[in-house]
């Protein structure tokens, strides 16, 4: 799947940025919450929302497209077995970002991104 990452560059080369966002999206779906910087959280939200929407339609094509983004097969199964049915009636807005303030070391604005119940 071609990754359409047109948002923030996050001061990283393209391959590193895509890999980081794929891993963070996988971790978000695995643990259902993630603490990161606010800018990364906003980019993770874009990717996670699209993947969860794919999870609502349980077809082979949707599974393959989701597996192209997620880095763990168990998370792909969780997406289609648990998360897809959970958000079946929800038209979007599967995640929420809660701002935490600044990080002590570099004053980066931190946030928690989590899946909605």
VOROTI-449794 format. One record per atom (N, C-alpha, C): residue in one letter; y, z, x negated. Coordinates in steps of 0.02 Angstrom, whole numbers, plus 50000, padded with zeros to 5 digits. Last residue first. Layout:
BEGIN
AYZX/...
***
This chain:
BEGIN
X502365120550706/X501745123050738/X501535118650796/X502855109150577/X503005112550639/X502345114950671/X502685111650404/X502485108050464/X502645112350525/X504085113850292/X503465116050324/X503325111750385/X504975116850147/X504795111750197/X504125113850226/X506245126650089/X505545126750108/X505465121150159/X507365124449950/X507205124050021/X506445124750029/X508795126349839/X508085126649854/X507975126549930/X509915118849733/X509825121449801/X509085120749820/X510035124849567/X509825119549612/X509715122549681/X510425133449465/X510825133249526/X510655127349571/X509555135549362/X509995129649358/X510425128649420/X508985148849383/X509035145549318/X509545140049314/X509005152549520/X509355156449470/X509475152549406/X509355141349653/X508885143849604/X509265147149548/X510205145049809/X510155141849743/X509635145249698/X509505143649974/X510035145649928/X509915142349861/X508575138850065/X508485145550037/X509065148049995/X508365129850217/X508725130650154/X508685137950131/X506995122450285/X507385128650288/X507705129550219/X506475108850375/X506715110950310/X507165117050320/X505005103750461/X505665106850462/X505835109150391/X504055090150537/X504225094850483/X504905098050495/X503935081450640/X503355085650625/X503495090850572/X504715071950714/X504965078550696/X504405083450682/X503895063750854/X504175063950786/X504415070950772/X503385065350981/X503625058750961/X503925058450891/X501875073451019/X502535074250989/X502785067550962/X500585072651058/X501095071851110/X501805072451084/X499905074350934/X499785068450975/X500335067251027/X499845084350840/X500505081250854/X500455075150899/X498485087650837/X498985092850849/X499665089950870/X497815075750801/X497765078350869/X498285083650886/X498325075450663/X498435070050711/X498375072450783/X497815087450605/X498535086350614/X498695080850665/X496355086550612/X496745092250636/X497465090450653/X495825073950575/X495435078450617/X495845084050648/X496775067250496/X496505063850556/X496115068550602/X497095076950398/X497615073350434/X497345070450499/X495855080450347/X496235085450385/X496775082050427/X495545068350281/X495135070650337/X495505075750380/X496555068950185/X496535063250231/X496125065150292/X496165080250117/X496805080450154/X496835074650203/X495015075550057/X494965081150105/X495595081650147/X495495065949968/X495115063850027/X495055069250080/X497095065649899/X496485069549907/X496135067549972/X498315059449896/X497925059349834/X497265063149840/X499065047750011/X498815054449994/X498335054049935/X499245033650016/X499805038150000/X499545044849976/X498055027950047/X498445024749994/X499025029149973/X497655035050157/X497305036450093/X497665033250034/X498435028750253/X498565035750236/X498255037550169/X497815016150255/X498525016650238/X498715023850218/X496535019950296/X496625016950230/X497355017150208/X496795025150424/X496495029350372/X496615026550303/X497285013750489/X497725019450479/X497455024050425/X496095005950487/X496695003550454/X497175009350440/X495245013650567/X495075012550496/X495695010350457/X496185025150669/X495845018850658/X495695018150584/X496935035550755/X496335036250715/X495945029650711/X498505039450753/X498115033650774/X497495033450730/X499035050350690/X498955050750763/X498525045050790/X499205046950558/X498635051250575/X498525051850650/X500415040050557/X499785036250547/X499185040250570/X501215051350569/X501215046350624/X500595041950618/X500975056850445/X500735060350504/X500725055750564/X501625047350364/X500905048350357/X500625051850419/X502965048750404/X502625042250412/X501865043150409/X503215062050368/X503285059950438/X502905053450450/X503045061550228/X502575065350269/X502605063250342/X504145053950184/X503465051550172/X502975055050219/X505235061850227/X505195054750245/X504475052250239/X504955074150163/X504945073750236/X504875066450259/X505175071050031/X504485072550051/X504425071950127/X506555069850035/X506155063950020/X505425064950040/X506915082950063/X507125077650108/X506735071250097/X506375089749953/X506125091250020/X506305085650069/X507185085049849/X506485083049851/X506195084149921/X508385091449887/X508355084149883/X507635081649885/X508035105249878/X508235102349942/X508185094649942/X506535109049787/X507255108149792/X507415104549857/X505245119249866/X505485114249819/X506245113749824/X503805124949938/X504465127149914/X504675122349859/X502895121250083/X503025119450014/X503725121649995/X501535121150200/X502195123550180/X502265122250105/X500275116150220/X500725116150277/X501405119350263/X499335113350125/X499525120350133/X499995121450192/X499115099250144/X498565103850129/X498745111050147/X500355093650164/X499855093050218/X499275097850207/X500935097150040/X501235099350103/X500725099150160/X500115090149951/X500125097549950/X500425100350014/X500455076949987/X499765079249993/X499735086849995/X501805077249950/X501615076050020/X500905078350033/X501675079149812/X502005084249852/X501835083449926/X501035067149776/X500705073549764/X501005079049807/X502025057949813/X501355057449843/X500985064149835/X503085062049731/X503155062549803/X502475062049839/X502545059349603/X502745066049620/X502795066949696/X502355045349611/X501785049749600/X501945056949621/X503695041249626/X503205039749678/X502595044349672/X504235046049503/X504495048249567/X503995047149624/X503495038749407/X503465046049408/X503695048749476/X503885025649439/X503185027549443/X503105035149447/X505335026149418/X505025024549483/X504305027049488/X505975040549328/X505755033549332/X505355032349396/X507185051849400/X506525050449372/X506385042949374/X508235057349477/X508275057149404/X507595056049370/X508085054649612/X507865061149587/X507845061449511/X508395044149693/X508025042649632/X507785049049597/X508245043349871/X508515046349811/X508075044849750/X507505028949942/X507965034649948/X508215036949880/X506555019649945/X507235017149937/X507745022749938/X505035016349927/X505425022249909/X506135019849895/X503755010649987/X504455008949999/X504865015249989/X502345005549908/X502745011349924/X503475009249931/X501084995749970/X501704995749932/X502125001649955/X499415000049958/X500005000050000/X500625000049955/
***
